[in-house]
Every structure is written in structure tokens, then in C-alpha cells.
Amino acid sequence: MENSQAALLMLAFLLFLKGSSTLVVKPVTDPVIGEVGDTVTLEIKPPGALAAISWVSPTSITVVSLTGSTPVIGPGYENRVTLDTSTGSVELRSVNRKDAGVYVFDGITIVSGIRESFKGNITLNVSALVLKPVTDPVISKDGDNVTLEIRPPGALTAMTWTFSPTGITVVSWSRSAPVIGTGYVNRVTLNTTTGSLGLSSVNGSDSGVYLFRGKTAVSGNPEDIDGNVTLEVYEPITNVKVEPNPAQPIANQTLKLACLVLGSQIVSSRLWLKDGQPLDSSDRITVSVNSSVVSFNKVLQSDNGDYQCKANGPVNEVTSAVYRLEVNYGPEQASLTGPDKAALNSSVTFTCSAQSVPACIYIWYVNGIQTAQGSQYQIDAVSNVDTGSYMCMAWNSVTRRTSIAEKKLVLFSVTGKEGPILSAGEITGVVIGTLAGVTGIALGVYFSVKLCRKNPDDPKLGPAERSLDAVTWPNASETYENIATDQTASKAKKQDHAYTDLQSPDQSTYSTLNE
Ligand SMILES: *[C@@H]1O[C@H](CO)[C@@H](O)[C@H](O)[C@H]1NC(C)=O
């Protein structure tokens, strides 16, 4: 009974085989497109397990066949064909234009233990070679040695490079020694294996498009190659500088820091650093769109620190030297220390101090008469003429501000009675003298201002004159300050002018300011 069942099944199978046609397998991709030199795969996925296959080329050559366990590679395909023995797909390397056409395959697969034959075809298109350079564009800086590198497939037999802006043939080679073009002797090399062009000591005039054209043999088949490479030669950034305006920044006034880039025509970006960290901008500290200028509105002592500008060009990056910002301010809160009373013939020292950058100058007035300069005022042996008003004026030559402190000195009487030994009439005299002293101080200040002023052509009287009007004069030990608004404004205007001048002399090197 079992035997008859088996016989029936066999019969049914034979009938099935007789009636079934060969399976047509569709390729995974059709057509397959490659460029000269490419590796392509003619991919199929027949059902079941592959038992046998054979591929026939467009020129009716058997590319590869498999009947046993080892594939047999056909003539002309040695070393460039691999058969995938599980699917029957074929990898074809270094294709050339003669490889193009219809490839026919047929084989046997085993589905559920049953052998089935299959067949199909696949078209290979091979497009002409457009060779891409290894790097394009090639970016370099003045004086560099550069290589315009290409990697054509196959064995190179000829190569010519032409500089398109001038049409000059840089180098031409065809089996014999390369011929170097006019103007390129001693600075050109041709790698005859790859066809790459070497140029030494390039400069701006070497910038442009280089065309190449050559011959190679891919899988024994001659192929033309051509393409182009762009060379860009840039001047490097040689120096970066931070330029303050005004040169001497003053607290609560505007300050601009400019980033000057020298050398390169092109600045891709700038970065401001304070104490080595990227500068934080705010409502008060603003950075221009291209970062060439930082504006402080207004500058404060808290802005003190080391400022740098880092500039990036196409070929290099340079960080400026440190600009150390120290905001000038003061004098603030002048104070006068010393005794209120002194014994006859004793020695007395008054000291004046005020907060100020730069250090201020101290001018002493005794009873309204300018007497000395320096932070200390000393009397070796006090006498009656030394009594009265002592005033020190602190003067900052950069901020053009002053601060005043005053106190009175009286004598101890021998009998122990204190106070100035003055009659009512004498007191009136002192008051008059003091008032006269006001004029004296004004004149004194005027001369001091002239001595300290950096622009002696400035005809304006120093601010001290105005401030003295406001002084409530007889109150001793009070501090008076004033702000030299007009003078600093005129000074700033002058420096603005100088700053503008700075931009014009060489637009190419100071390119940053023009943006
Ligand atoms: C040509 O280029 C190849 C690949 O970069 C390199 O290995 C070879 O040394 C070069 N030949 C010469 C003569 O420079």
C-alpha cells in the first residue's frame, strides 16, 4: 500500500514537471547603471537553494558558470568577477564601456526539494567617465605647495593639465617625459601613476580652474578621462589688533574697541574674548554685526580686563595680543588728614588722598594761595602765619576731573586757651583773604590744568572754574567734585576724528573697519 502511494506521488510530480515552464526571475535592479571604473552588481534573488547558474555577456561570452561547487570564470573576466553562490548574483569590477549590454542568466534552484529551472536577463549601462577630483576646491595660502589630486581608474597612459584663466598648458604627458609649460618650469610635478598635478609656492595668480584630460586603460579597454579642479590661494591673516577709541577710556563714557585684521582680504569671522572667555554682550556692551567693533555704552570699571580678538580667514586663524582695559576714573572723595590744632614750633603734616586712575596730582592751597604739589604737605615749625585754611585739590589729568578737600589749622595758646589769635577785624580780613583766594585758586587751577593738559591748544578754562562757583566756601573738611563734561566731550570728538583717519590709509589691510 505504501509503495503504491509513493508511485502515485512520483507520477503526479512528473506530470507537474512536464506541464510547468521555466521560471522567469526578475532582477532586483534593471537596468544597472555604472560609470567607467565602477564596481557593479547584477543582482537576482531566485527562490529556493541555488543548484546551478550561468551568466552570458552581451558578446555571448560565458562570464561565470556554476555547476559543481566552484564557479568557473570566463575568459576576459579573470580577477574582476565574483559570483554569490547562494543567490547567483554577479559582481563585476572595473567596468568599461564595452561591458555595457544585456546579460542573460539561467540556472536551477531547489524549491521544497524539487529542482526547478529559472532564467532571466539584466541590462548594464556604463556611462562615460566624469572624474571627480579628490578635493575640490583646493584651498591654500600664499607660498604653499599644493597637489591637485585625482584618482582615475585603470592604468594611466596620458595626461594634460591646462590653467583655464590663461589657457596655458601647465604640463602635458604621453608616455615620454612630461613637458612643462611656460612659466611653470621648476614648480610643477606630475604624478604619472595618478595624473595628479603638484604646484609649489602658489600665490594669488595661481587661483583658478585647472582642466585635466587624460587616457587610461580600464580592464584593458582604453577610456578618456577629463574633469577640472579649482584652486583658491589666499593671503593668510598676518596680524590682529585691538584698537581702543578713545585711547584712554574714561568711566561712564563711551568706549569702542575695534578688531583690526591685517594681511587677509577675507575675514570669515571674528570672536571677542575677555580674560580668555567669549565676551558676553548686553544692552550696555554691544558687538557689531560682523564683530569688528565692540561698543561700551558706558564703560565701567567692572569692564576692566584683558581683551582679545580672534579672527578667522579662509586659511588661518590669528588671536590678537592682549589689550588690557583699565578704565580711568576719579579722583573720587579727596580726603585731607592732619591735626586741627598745633602747638607753636611743632611740626605738622597734612596728607591728601583720593581714589583715581591714573594716580592724581595734588595741589595745595594755604589760605587760598597755591603753595605746593604732592600728596603730603609738611610744616617743620608752626608759627602764627601757618594758621588758617588748608585745601588740597586732587587732579586727574586723563579724566580732567578734580576733587577738593579742606580743613583749618589753629594754634594752641601758651596759656592753654584754644583758638585762632585773631580779633574781629582780623577775622573779616581772613574772610576777604579767603574770597580773594578763590580767584587765586581759580588761577592756580587754570595753570595746573595747562600743565597737565594733553591738548595745550584747547583754549577753554578748566572745569575747576565752574566748580569753584558752587563751593560753599567756609565749610571746612568738605569734599567737592566736578565733572569736566565739556572738555572730555571735545577731547572725545578729537579722537573720533583720529579714529576715522585710521580707517582710510590702507583699505586692504584694515579691511575690517570698512564693514
Ligand atoms: C603618485 O601618487 C601615489 C598615490 O598618491 C603615490 O603613492 C606615489 O608615491 C606618487 N608618485 C610620485 C612619483 O610621487
The ligand as an SDF file (V2000), in Angstrom:
LIG
                    3D

 14 14  0  0  0  0  0  0  0  0999 V2000
   51.8370   59.1790   -7.0370 C   0  0  0  0  0  0  0  0  0  0  0  0
   50.6780   59.1320   -6.1990 O   0  0  0  0  0  0  0  0  0  0  0  0
   50.5660   57.9110   -5.4980 C   0  0  0  0  0  0  0  0  0  0  0  0
   49.2340   57.9270   -4.8010 C   0  0  0  0  0  0  0  0  0  0  0  0
   49.0770   59.0860   -4.0620 O   0  0  0  0  0  0  0  0  0  0  0  0
   51.7440   57.7800   -4.5410 C   0  0  0  0  0  0  0  0  0  0  0  0
   51.6490   56.5760   -3.8210 O   0  0  0  0  0  0  0  0  0  0  0  0
   53.0220   57.8190   -5.3320 C   0  0  0  0  0  0  0  0  0  0  0  0
   54.1130   57.8140   -4.4520 O   0  0  0  0  0  0  0  0  0  0  0  0
   53.0840   59.0520   -6.1810 C   0  0  0  0  0  0  0  0  0  0  0  0
   54.2600   59.0040   -7.0390 N   0  0  0  0  0  0  0  0  0  0  0  0
   55.1310   60.0010   -7.0860 C   0  0  0  0  0  0  0  0  0  0  0  0
   56.2570   59.8450   -8.0350 C   0  0  0  0  0  0  0  0  0  0  0  0
   55.0180   60.9840   -6.4070 O   0  0  0  0  0  0  0  0  0  0  0  0
  1  2  1  0
  1 10  1  0
  2  3  1  0
  3  4  1  0
  3  6  1  0
  4  5  1  0
  6  7  1  0
  6  8  1  0
  8  9  1  0
  8 10  1  0
 10 11  1  0
 11 12  1  0
 12 13  1  0
 12 14  2  0
M  END
$$$$
